Amino acid sequence: MAENAKKNPVKGGYIARSAVSGRFVEVGSSSGVKKAAPKSVSVVKEASSRRKSALKRLANR
C-alpha cells in the first residue's frame, strides 16, 4: 500500500485513500488487495461528486 494512506472500512473490506491528496489508491477485501485502476478511480470520483451535489441540494432547501 502507498505510504501515508488512510483506510476506510466498507462492507467486505476497505478502501485506501492517499493522506496527502485524498485520491483513491487501493481496495482490500477477503480476496486480496488490488491497486486502483483508472476506471475504478473515475467511478469513485463520480459517486463522490453525486453525493456532494445531493448534500448541497439538501442544505439549500
Backbone hydrogen bonds, N-H to C=O, Kabsch-Sander energy under -0.5 kcal/mol:
donor,donor_aa,acceptor,acceptor_aa,energy
6,K,17,R,-3.0
7,K,5,A,-0.5
8,N,15,I,-3.4
10,V,13,G,-1.9
13,G,10,V,-2.2
14,Y,28,G,-2.5
15,I,8,N,-2.3
16,A,26,E,-2.8
17,R,6,K,-2.5
18,S,23,R,-2.7
19,A,4,N,-3.2
22,G,18,S,-1.7
25,V,16,A,-3.2
26,E,16,A,-1.2
27,V,34,K,-2.6
28,G,14,Y,-2.6
29,S,32,G,-2.3
30,S,12,G,-0.7
32,G,29,S,-1.5
34,K,27,V,-2.7
36,A,25,V,-2.8
41,V,37,A,-2.3
42,S,38,P,-2.0
43,V,39,K,-1.9
44,V,40,S,-2.3
45,K,41,V,-2.3
46,E,42,S,-2.3
47,A,43,V,-2.3
48,S,44,V,-2.2
49,S,45,K,-2.1
50,R,46,E,-2.2
51,R,47,A,-2.1
52,K,48,S,-2.4
53,S,49,S,-2.3
54,A,50,R,-2.1
55,L,51,R,-2.3
56,K,52,K,-2.1
57,R,53,S,-2.2
58,L,54,A,-2.1
59,A,55,L,-2.2
60,N,56,K,-1.7
61,R,58,L,-1.1
